[in-house]
Amino acid sequence: AVLGTDSAVGKRTTAWILVQGLQEAGIRAAFTGTGQTAWLQGARHCIILDSLVNDFVSGEIEHAVWKAWIEDRPDIIVIEGQGSLMNPAYPGGFEILAAARPDAILLQHAPARREYDGFPGYAIHPLPRQIRAIEILSGKSVGAVTLNHQGLASHEIPPVLTTLSRTLGLPAFDVLQHGPEGLVKWVMTQKDDPGKRRQP
């Protein structure tokens, strides 16, 4: 699952790039979309979470993942996150954790963003707290952070990645700036050796 610390933070883009990177590496990968933009982009396995009555969200997420498995028989299914657990209006990440039960969780983060998207005055919760919330609710560890470099100059990206990795004890990637290869390698370590996962 590619979750995020906010809405409109690049979860879908990172998920698509990851799937393409996996496919280019010879790995069967399927993308499961959860929003209208993924549907408009032609995602074969997709729900529009915003349009669903809440009682049916879990079942529809399960069905989208099941359909991806039945039709594509992938080695890996990548599911797009929605909103964030702590966003005041879009806490869709919880439903994805509850229904999709992902084996590995990536967290997309925009470190230069200070307030939740569309909610001036609502400061984004600190990254470690968001990670902890995900881990408490899912029982799984957040395994890596992916970067939205909005508001950062090119020369600022490498030190930000280094700082994130050092302070969180997690690998950090910017797939837009550096391509998906590093993230693909990390995903494959999770698939091949689940014991490597950090415990929450």
Backbone as a ProteinNet text record, in pm:
[ID]
protein_1_A
[PRIMARY]
AVLGTDSAVGKRTTAWILVQGLQEAGIRAAFTGTGQTAWLQGARHCIILDSLVNDFVSGEIEHAVWKAWIEDRPDIIVIEGQGSLMNPAYPGGFEILAAARPDAILLQHAPARREYDGFPGYAIHPLPRQIRAIEILSGKSVGAVTLNHQGLASHEIPPVLTTLSRTLGLPAFDVLQHGPEGLVKWVMTQKDDPGKRRQP
[TERTIARY]
84.6	0	88	51.4	120.1	27	49.7	-28.6	42	-18.3	41.1	12.3	85.7	65.3	-35.3	-89.5	-187.3	-258.5	-363.7	-424.8	-340.4	-356.4	-284.7	-134.7	-77.2	64.3	148.6	83.1	158.4	151.6	57.2	46.9	22.5	-73.1	-107.7	10.3	75.9	189.7	300.3	332.6	436	394.6	266.9	219.4	231.7	191.7	204.6	351.2	437.8	579.9	638.9	597.5	645	600.2	474	423.8	499.8	520.7	594.2	738	799.5	935.2	943.1	846.1	841.8	825.2	735.8	712.7	836.5	905.9	1028.2	1137.9	1130.6	1228.3	1187.1	1079.2	1036.7	948	891.5	807.1	661	576.6	434.6	374.7	329.5	274.5	143	49	-81.2	-105.6	-172.9	-208.9	-356	-388.3	-527.2	-553	-637.4	-668.9	-786	-790.2	-896.8	-963.9	-934.4	-991	-1028.2	-1096	-1146.7	-1035.7	-923.9	-817.1	-755.1	-732.9	-680.8	-777.6	-906.7	-1007.9	-1001.1	-990	-980.3	-852.7	-747.4	-621.5	-623.9	-733.4	-749	-707.4	-700.5	-666.1	-769.1	-723.3	-813.9	-884.1	-814.4	-869.3	-882.2	-1003.5	-1018.7	-1156.1	-1160.8	-1285.1	-1273.7	-1385.9	-1383.7	-1436	-1343.1	-1377.8	-1472.5	-1451	-1532.6	-1680.4	-1710.7	-1848.2	-1925.3	-1858.9	-1919.4	-1986.3	-2097.5	-2156.4	-2059.3	-2034.1	-1927.3	-1938.3	-2060.4	-2078.2	-2018.1	-2004	-1960.8	-1814.2	-1746.1	-1609	-1516.3	-1520.1	-1428.2	-1448.3	-1572.4	-1599.3	-1553.9	-1569.8	-1527.9	-1375.4	-1305.9	-1158.8	-1114.3	-1172.8	-1139.3	-1164.4	-1277.2	-1311	-1211.2	-1168.2	-1071.4	-938.5	-894.4	-768.7	-785	-897.6	-924.8	-928.7	-994.2	-1005	-866.9	-782.4	-645.9	-572.5	-591.9	-524.8	-578.4	-710	-771.5	-738.9	-742.4	-725.4	-579.2	-492.1	-352.8	-253.1	-291.6	-198.8	-62.7	-63.6	63.1	146	273.7	360	333.7	301	281.2	161.1	76.2	-33.7	-2.5	-1.6	22.7	-110.1	-148.9	-276.6	-253	-325.8	-316.2	-387.6	-322.3	-385.4	-477.8	-554.6	-643.9	-629.3	-620.5	-610.8	-496.2	-522.2	-426.5	-503.3	-443.6	-513.5	-554.3	-473.2	-494.3	-543.5	-572.3	-630.5	-770.4	-805.8	-934.7	-1056.1	-1038.6	-1153.4	-1142.4	-1020.9	-1002.1	-921.4	-980.6	-906.3	-913.4	-910.4	-931.9	-825.9	-710.1	-605.4	-647.5	-733.2	-776.1	-853	-942.3	-1022.3	-935	-830.6	-740.2	-661.5	-615.2	-546.5	-639.8	-762.9	-856.8	-899.5	-920.3	-976.2	-869.8	-765.1	-664	-561.3	-542.1	-444.5	-309.5	-246.2	-121.3	-8.7	77.5	195.2	305.4	309.4	412.7	347.1	395.4	337.3	446.3	424.3	508.8	431.9	504.2	438	493.9	407.7	445.2	434.4	537.6	543.5	601.3	543.9	594.8	651.6	782	837.3	828.2	814.9	804.4	661.2	566.1	425.7	401.9	340.3	321.2	177.7	80.5	-60.9	-129.1	-236	-309.5	-366.5	-362.8	-407.4	-552.5	-573	-706.8	-756.1	-670.7	-712.2	-611.3	-609.1	-516.3	-542.1	-433.3	-444.8	-441.1	-452.4	-445.5	-306.8	-218.4	-81	-77.3	4.6	22.6	87.2	33	90.4	232.9	320.8	459.1	467.2	564.6	579.5	590.2	670.5	676.3	540.6	457.4	325.4	235.6	245.4	165.2	207.7	337.2	386.9	334.3	341.5	295.6	146.3	66.6	-77.5	-104.7	-33.5	-49.6	-13.2	95.9	142.8	50.1	-5.8	-100.5	-225.4	-278.1	-401.7	-384.1	-268.5	-249.7	-183	-106.6	-27.1	93.7	119.5	235.1	323.2	447.2	538.1	535.7	554.4	582.5	726.8	746.9	878.1	967.7	907.7	987.5	906.5	978.9	917.1	950.4	848.1	870.5	842.8	920.7	924.6	844.1	763.5	708.4	796.6	872.3	970.2	912.7	780	716.2	777	817.9	873.2	1020.8	1083.8	1227	1302.9	1418.1	1506.9	1576.4	1624.3	1687.4	1801.2	1881.8	1997.3	1957.3	1832.7	1786.9	1736.3	1704.3	1641.5	1732.3	1859.9	1943.4	1961.4	1990.4	2002.8	1871.9	1758	1629	1607.4	1639	1626.7	1717.5	1839.6	1933.7	1883.4	1830.7	1779.5	1659.9	1566.7	1450.5	1494.7	1586.2	1631.5	1700.3	1783.6	1857.6	1765	1675	1591.3	1482.5	1434.7	1327.5	1378.5	1503.3	1555.4	1491.1	1450.9	1383	1448.3	1444.4	1490.1	1395.1	1450.6	1370.6	1404.6	1301.1	1317.4	1240.9	1293.8	1221.3	1215.6	1104.2	1097.3	1085.1	1032.8	1025.7	1164.7	1246.7	1379.7	1480.7	1470.6	1575.6	1528.7	1402.1	1351	1313.2	1248.9	1193.8	1287.8	1409.5	1492.7	1520.8	1556.3	1585.1	1462.9	1347.5	1224.5	1186.1	1205.1	1176.6	1261.2	1388.5	1476.2	1427.8	1386.4	1336.1	1209.4	1116.4	992.3	1023.2	1120.4	1153	1214.1	1287.3	1337.6	1222.3	1116.7	1000	926.3	920	852.7	931.6	1063.6	1146.9	1181	1186	1226.8	1147	1021.8	938.8	1002.1	1094.9	1160	1243.4	1274.4	1352.8	1270.1	1139.6	1054.9	1076.1	1085.1	1096.1	966.6	976.8	857.3	804.3	669.5	613.9	630.5
-119.1	0	123.8	220.4	349.4	449	470	565.4	700.6	800.9	933.8	1009	1117.1	1202.6	1313.2	1319.2	1421.1	1378.3	1451.1	1433.1	1507.9	1470.5	1536.1	1545.4	1433.4	1434.3	1344.4	1281.4	1203.5	1053.2	1004.6	860.4	783.7	832.2	763.7	763.8	879	888.6	792.4	789.1	697.3	553.2	521.7	384.9	343.6	432.9	401.5	380.1	470.8	459.9	331.3	293.8	168.6	48.6	46.1	-65.2	-73.4	40.7	41	-7.3	36.6	-7.3	-156.6	-210.1	-354.5	-429.9	-383.7	-450.5	-446.4	-332.9	-320.8	-412.7	-446.2	-538.3	-684	-707	-843.1	-904.1	-820.1	-867.7	-839.7	-939.1	-918.1	-832.8	-712.9	-620.5	-564.6	-546.8	-490	-367.8	-269.9	-146.7	-152.3	-123.9	-113.7	29.7	97.8	237.5	250.5	363	384.3	520.8	592	725.8	753.8	866.4	898.3	927.3	980.2	1011.3	883.2	784.6	655.6	593.4	604.8	552.1	625.2	760.2	837.9	804.8	766.6	730.8	589.2	518.1	386.8	269.5	285.8	172.6	61	-59.3	-171.3	-217.1	-210.3	-256	-132.6	-83.6	47.2	60.9	127.1	174.7	326.5	392.1	535.3	549.8	549.8	544.5	657.3	776.4	892.7	875.3	786	771.9	661.9	591.4	473.4	505.3	439.4	440.8	369.4	427.4	378.8	230.1	180.9	39.9	-55.1	-8.6	-97.6	-77.5	16.6	48.8	-71.4	-135.9	-248.4	-359	-393.3	-499	-463.6	-337.7	-296.1	-295.3	-255.5	-261.2	-406.7	-493.4	-635.8	-690.5	-651.1	-701.6	-652.6	-526.8	-474.1	-548.4	-576.4	-650.8	-793.9	-856.8	-994.3	-1001	-900.8	-898.4	-884.4	-798.5	-784.3	-917.9	-990.9	-1120.7	-1223.4	-1232.2	-1332.1	-1306.2	-1179.9	-1148.2	-1139.8	-1091.5	-1067.3	-1167.2	-1237.4	-1327.5	-1261.7	-1144	-1071.9	-1128.4	-1097.4	-1125.7	-1024.5	-900.9	-791.6	-708.5	-673.7	-579.8	-452.4	-340.8	-210	-137.2	-96.6	-28.2	118.8	203.2	348.6	389.7	473.5	527.1	643.2	682.9	798	885.3	1016.7	1108.4	1070.2	1074	1024	992.1	911.8	873.6	994	1100.1	1211.1	1337.8	1328.5	1442.5	1469.2	1594.7	1622.5	1589.2	1577.2	1549.4	1418.1	1366.1	1250.8	1140	1072.2	968	831.9	831.2	708.3	602.6	640	540.2	429.2	460.2	357.4	246.3	283.3	182.7	91.6	147.2	66.1	-30.7	15.5	-74.7	-185.4	-148.6	-245.2	-349.3	-307.2	-397.8	-468.2	-395.9	-455.3	-537.7	-507.2	-580.3	-593.3	-481.4	-489.5	-555.3	-625.6	-686.3	-584.7	-480.2	-377.4	-240.7	-141.6	-7.9	93.6	174.3	288.7	412.9	515.7	639.1	755.9	818.6	934.4	1060.6	1144.2	1260.9	1380.4	1498.7	1624.7	1706.9	1697.8	1761.3	1912.6	1976.1	2122.6	2170.5	2080.1	2117.1	2128.2	2235.3	2260.8	2239.6	2257	2246.1	2145.4	2083.3	1988.9	2058	1987.4	2040.9	2088.4	2218.2	2275.4	2314.5	2301.7	2331.8	2424.8	2551.7	2645.2	2652.4	2651.5	2654.5	2518	2411.9	2275.2	2218.4	2224.9	2178.8	2027.7	1984	1840.8	1778.8	1666	1596.7	1551	1549.9	1509.2	1369.9	1351.5	1225	1105	1109.9	992.6	957.3	1058.3	1030.1	964	1009.9	948	802.7	779.1	641.1	554.3	607.6	530.5	499	594.8	572.3	459.8	461	355.6	220.6	216.9	90	35.8	124.9	80.9	22	90.5	45.8	-77.7	-89.8	-199.4	-321.2	-301	-410.6	-442.6	-360.1	-377.1	-254.1	-269.6	-156.2	-78.4	52.6	133.6	103.2	57.3	7	106.1	209.1	306.4	434.3	543.1	672.8	713.4	763.1	817.7	967.1	1040.2	1185.7	1255.5	1351.5	1452.2	1576	1613.1	1721	1859.4	1872.3	2003.3	2103.2	2219.1	2322.8	2306.4	2203.5	2181.4	2207.4	2270.7	2284.4	2150.5	2129.7	2001.3	1965.9	2067.3	2038.1	2005.2	2035.3	2005.7	1863	1797.9	1666.1	1559.9	1545.1	1440.8	1455.6	1578.5	1586.7	1560.5	1597.2	1568.2	1417.4	1345.8	1200.5	1138.5	1189.3	1137	1161.4	1280.9	1314	1227.6	1211.2	1126	983.8	931.1	794.4	778.1	876	868	882.9	978.9	1006.1	900.2	841.5	742.1	598.9	580.3	444.2	365.9	435.6	374.5	420.6	338.5	388.3	495.8	592.1	702.3	717.4	738.9	742.9	860.8	914.8	1011.4	953.8	890	819.1	914.2	1034	1130.2	1182	1203.8	1260.2	1152.9	1034	933.6	805.5	796.6	674.5	571.4	461.4	364.7	251.3	248.1	129.4	96.1	198	173.3	123.5	182.3	140.3	-1.2	-32.9	-168.1	-270.2	-241.3	-334.1	-352.7	-242.3	-253.6	-338	-314.9	-392.6	-541.2	-574	-715	-777.3	-699.9	-756.9	-789.5	-710.6	-737.7	-862.1	-879.4	-996.4	-1123.2	-1115.7	-1235.2	-1274.9	-1175.6	-1205	-1118.7	-1158.6	-1076.9	-1056.1	-1140.5	-1124.6	-999.8	-937.5	-815.9	-694.8	-710	-596	-551.4	-420.5	-362.4	-385.5	-427.1	-450.2	-318.5	-300.3	-173.7	-168
0	0	0	-84.3	-84.7	-15.7	113.4	190.2	189	254.3	253.8	381	400.3	517.6	489.4	367.4	333	205.4	169.3	38.3	-64.9	-190.7	-301.2	-273.2	-227.8	-192.2	-284.1	-384.1	-482	-464.6	-388.5	-364.4	-494.6	-573.8	-697.9	-794.8	-808.3	-900	-859.8	-731.2	-684.1	-706.6	-682.5	-703.6	-850.4	-943.1	-1086.1	-1124.4	-1077.7	-1111.7	-1056	-934.9	-875.7	-958.6	-999	-1079.9	-1212.2	-1276.7	-1403.4	-1382.6	-1271.5	-1242.4	-1217.6	-1145.2	-1121.1	-1252.4	-1337.3	-1465.6	-1553.6	-1553.3	-1633.9	-1580.6	-1452.1	-1392.9	-1411.2	-1485.9	-1514.2	-1407.1	-1321.6	-1212.6	-1249	-1235	-1262.9	-1151.3	-1185.7	-1086.5	-1137.5	-1044.9	-1078.2	-991.7	-1051.1	-980.6	-945.5	-819.8	-777.1	-736.1	-812.3	-784.8	-689.2	-620.9	-522.2	-537.7	-644.4	-661.8	-805.8	-825.4	-958.4	-1058.6	-1012.5	-1108.5	-1162.9	-1077.2	-1124.8	-1225.1	-1196.9	-1289.4	-1423	-1417.8	-1541	-1618.6	-1547.7	-1612.5	-1669.7	-1647.3	-1709.6	-1624.6	-1493.4	-1406.7	-1424.7	-1457.1	-1482.9	-1355.2	-1245	-1117.2	-1028.7	-1014	-950	-886.5	-773.6	-716.6	-702.7	-685.9	-656.9	-514.6	-421.4	-279.9	-240.2	-297.3	-260.9	-295.1	-388.3	-434.7	-362.1	-271.1	-210.6	-76.9	-51.4	82.1	175.9	291.1	377.7	411.7	428	464.1	360.8	236.1	129.2	89.8	153.7	113	129.4	244.8	268.2	166	140.5	43.5	-96.3	-135.5	-269.3	-282.3	-175.2	-178.5	-189.9	-108.8	-116.4	-257	-316.5	-449.4	-554	-544.4	-641.7	-633.1	-510.2	-492.2	-543.3	-509.8	-554.9	-707.7	-769.1	-915.2	-979.6	-920.7	-972.9	-966.7	-858	-842.1	-942.1	-953.9	-1041.3	-1187.8	-1228.8	-1370.8	-1414.1	-1325.9	-1365.6	-1307	-1200.4	-1129.5	-1105.4	-1045.2	-1027	-911.5	-915.7	-800.2	-689.3	-730.1	-634.7	-679.7	-584.5	-609.5	-532.1	-602.6	-540.7	-532.5	-411.6	-393.6	-358.2	-427.9	-409	-280.2	-199.8	-79.8	-111.6	-11.8	-24.3	100.6	80.5	193.9	285.3	415.4	514.7	641.6	725.4	848	931.6	928.8	1020.7	951.1	821.2	751	805.6	834.6	898.5	811.8	680.8	593.7	518.1	499.5	410.6	479.6	576.8	648.3	578.9	443.9	368.9	388.2	439.8	460.5	554.5	650.9	745.7	675	584	514.5	429.4	370.6	288.9	376.4	491.5	584.1	631.4	665.4	721.7	619	494.2	394.3	311.2	269.2	181.4	258.3	386.1	469.4	398.8	364.8	288.2	368	295.3	357.1	380.8	298	311	291.8	366.3	361.4	331.7	226.5	195.8	237.1	280.6	321.8	242.2	162.5	80.4	165.8	160.7	249.9	175.4	201.7	146.8	262.1	288.7	409.5	411.1	293.5	291.4	316.4	315.2	337.7	487.8	529.4	672.3	719.7	628.4	664.4	572.7	623.6	541.3	418.1	306.3	178.4	187.4	160.8	163.6	301.6	403.8	540.5	607.9	567.6	631.7	781.4	856.6	1002.2	1066.4	985.9	1038.2	1006.4	1102.7	1080.8	1059.2	965.3	941.8	1065	1108.3	1223.2	1190.3	1288.3	1262.8	1200.5	1115.6	1043.5	1137.5	1243.5	1333.2	1394.4	1423.9	1480.1	1375.5	1251	1145.8	1123.9	1127.7	1113.7	1227.4	1348.2	1463.4	1453.4	1407.1	1391.8	1292.4	1180.7	1080.8	1139.9	1214	1267.9	1376.9	1456.2	1559.2	1494	1393.9	1331.1	1244.8	1180.7	1085.1	1147.2	1255.5	1308.9	1223.3	1121.9	1032.9	1044.6	1003.5	1008.3	877.3	889.1	770.4	732.2	609.3	572	501.8	440	364.9	348.3	323.3	297.8	155.5	84.7	-48.9	-45	-120.2	-106.7	-215.7	-172.5	-262	-241.9	-344.6	-326.1	-356.6	-352.4	-368.5	-270.3	-321.3	-236	-205.6	-260.7	-238.6	-368.6	-357.9	-473	-497.5	-619.7	-654.8	-560.2	-523	-438.5	-294.6	-257.8	-122.6	-107.7	-218.7	-211.3	-148.8	-193.9	-133	18.8	72.2	217.7	291.5	230.6	294.5	300.9	193.5	194.6	299.8	308.5	408.4	550	574.8	707.7	744	649.5	674.7	708.1	629.1	650.2	785.8	820.2	946.2	1066.5	1063	1180.4	1198.9	1089	1099.1	1103.1	1062.3	1052.7	939.3	832.5	718.7	588.7	484.4	354.4	303.1	230.5	175.5	27.2	-54.4	-199.7	-259.2	-368.3	-450.1	-590.4	-624.3	-752.4	-871	-849.2	-958.7	-994.7	-893.4	-915.8	-956.3	-895.5	-911.4	-979.3	-1014.8	-1076.7	-971.5	-1015.5	-920.6	-881.5	-936.8	-919.7	-772.7	-693.9	-552.1	-477.8	-507.3	-441.4	-485	-612.7	-661.6	-586.1	-569.5	-496.2	-353.2	-289.5	-151.8	-147.9	-239.7	-242.7	-258	-341.2	-361.9	-237.3	-156.3	-30.8	62.1	58.5	141.9	94.3	-36.5	-91.4	-64.2	-80	-70.8	71.9	162.1	299.1	395.9	427	516	653.1	693.6	824.6	834.5	719.7	721	764.3	766.6	799.1	942.5	958.1	1091.9	1167.3	1291.1	1370.8	1427.1	1426.6	1482	1631.6
[MASK]
++++++++++++++++++++++++++++++++++++++++++++++++++++++++++++++++++++++++++++++++++++++++++++++++++++++++++++++++++++++++++++++++++++++++++++++++++++++++++++++++++++++++++++++++++++++++++++++++++++++++

